[in-house]
């Protein structure tokens, strides 16, 4: 604990010393443009939060679903930012998100397992409000809040569970504008919370009705996403 306190004190002292040194600002008027553009690239992790209901089949089986493994996905897109005032801006971010989730079903009594990979290719148009602090030298931290409607282009039929193609996220995050001589780099960490129950209960697509037990064992599933994004303006 003493070491942690010491590191914090050293860090605060270093920040205070750095804050006393003013530097030449790169691209000083870029944020005051009414409308400016950029592009993005990033990585993210997709998750599903299941609510299992303990459904018991005629054979006495009870299945439990969870996401067993996470595979990093990647995202690309374009950025349009509308200047509102010195501290606020609205961002429109049409993007593509490619990812993969492995859902594992486990039978409670026997421990039998069954897996399903769910690949996603989302087309999204997040709309974020960006709240920025005062700029110091060539750094300007901010927080953001937004909403992100999504459409999954890769929903497949005939699988143990089927997810709905439409979703909508509430997004919260933080980042920092870094002003470089020729462009602005913006690393951002963002958390997305899905609002839609993605489990499709109407399974007319199933030819093997024995797989219906997986759908019936789940009440709901909502998506989650953590994204590390780099914007370039």
N, C-alpha and C positions, 0 to 999 in steps of 0.2 A: 504494500500500500504506500509506503514511504517513497518507493521508486516512482510510482505513478504520479504522486503529488509533485515530486521533483521534476519529472518530465513536463507536467502541466505548467509549472512555474517557469521553467526554461522556455517553453513554447510561447507563453504569454509575454515574457520579456522580449523574446525575439520578434514577436508581432508588433509590440509597442515600439521597438527600435526601428523596424521596417516602416512603420506608419509615419515616422518623423522625417522620412526621406522622400521628397517629391521627385518624380521622374517626368520626362517628356511623354505626353500622351500620344499613343498611336491612334489614328483615325478618330479624332475627337468628336466629329459630328455625325458619325454613322447612325447612332441611335435616334437622332432627331429627324431623320427622314420619315415622311408620312408612311411610306410603304417600302419595305426592302425584302430581299429574297435570299435564299440559300438552299443548301441540300444537306442531307443527313445520312449517316451510316451508323449502325450499332449492333449490339448483341442483346439478347433477352432470354429469359427463362419463362416457360409457360407452365401453369399448374391448373389442376381442377380440385376444388374442394367438394367432396362428396358428402351427402347425408344418406347413410344406409338405414334401412328400416327393419332389418331382421326378418325379411320375408322367408317363409319355410315352404319348400316345394312339396309335392305329393310324396316324393321319395325321402322326405325328412332332411333335405339339404338346405343350408342357410349360407349365403354367399356375402362376402364383405369386399368392397371395392376401394382401392386407393391408388394413387400415382406412385409407382415404385421407383422410377428413374426419371431424371431430368436431363434433357439434351439441349445444349445451347442452340438457340436459333439466331437468325440475323434479320436485320431490317434495313430498308433503304427508303428514301422518300425525298420530298421537296418541302421547303419551308417558305411561308409568306407571313410577314409580321407587320401588323398595323399599329402605328404609334398613336397612343391615346393621350398620355401626358408624360412628365418626366419620370414617373415611377411605374407606369402601367402600359402594357401592350397586349394585343390579342394576336395569337398565332394560329394559323391554319396549316396543318401538316399532313397532306395526303401521303400515305405510306403503305408499303408492303411488308408483312411480317411472315417469315417462314419459320416453322418450328415443329417440334415432335414431342409427344408425351407417351409414356408406356403405362397403361392402366393394368393393374394386376388384381384379379379376383381370387379370393382365398375362401375355401369352404371351412367353416368354423370347426367342425368336429374332426374331419379327416385330414385337414391341412392341404387338400388338393388345390392346385393353382391353375389359373388360366389367364393368359395375357393378351392384350390388344394394344397395338400401336395406333395412336391417333395423330396423323400428320395434318398440319394446318397451314393454309396460305391465306392469311387475312388481308383484305383491302380495307384500310381504315382512313377516316378523315377526322383526326383529333382536332378539337378546338380548345385551346388553352388560354387562360389569362395569366400573364406573367407579371409578378410584383418584384421590382428590382430595388436594391439598396443604392446608396450613393456610390458613384464610381470613385475609386482611389487608384491613382496611377493607371495601370492597364488591366485592372481587375474589377469586376462588378458582380457580386453574388446575387442570387434571386431565388424565389420560391414560385411554384406554379400550381394551378388548379384547373382541371378541365374535364371535358367529356369526350369520349371517343367511340362513335358508332363503328361497328366492324361487320364485315361479311366474309365468311369462310368459303373459299372457292373449291375446297377439296373434300367436302362431306361425302362419305361413302355409305352405301346401303349394304344390307346383308351381314353386318358385323354384330358382335354381342351387344354393344351399345351403339346408339346413333345419336350424334349431337346435332342440335339445330344450327343452321347456317348463320343466323343473325345474333349478334351480341352487342352490348354497349358497356363501356367501362367508365368508371369514375377514376380520374388520374390525379395523383399528387406527387410532387417531386421537388427537387432542388438542383441548382446548377450554378455555373459561374461563367460570365462573359470574359474571355481573355482576348485582349486587343493586341493583335500582332501587326507588324508594319504593313502587310498587304491584305490581310483578311482578319476576320474575327472567328476564333475557335470557341465553341461552347460545349463543354462536357456536362452531361445531365444524368442524374439518377432519378428514375421515375417508377412509381408503384401503381399498378392498375388493378381495380376491383370490379369484376363483372357483375352486372345487375340481373342478368337473364338466367333462368333455369334452363340449362342446355340439353337436358335429357329429353329425347323424343320418345313419348310413351306409345304413340300409334305406330306399331311395327308391322305394317302390312308387307314390308319388304323382306321379312324373314321367311325363308323357305324351310329352315330347320327350326321348328317351333320350340324345341328343347332349349334353344338359346334365349328364349324369352325370360327365363329365370334371372338372367343378369340385369335386364331392364327392370323387372319387377322388384328386385332387391334394392333399388336406388330410388329415393324420393326426389332428390334434386342434386344438381352439380352446377357450381358456379365457377367461372374462370378467374384466375389470378395471373398477374404478369409482373415481372421485375425487368426493367430495361435500362441499360447503360447506352446512352446515345451521344454521338459527337456531331454537332451542327457546324457547318462552315458557311459563313456569310462574307 
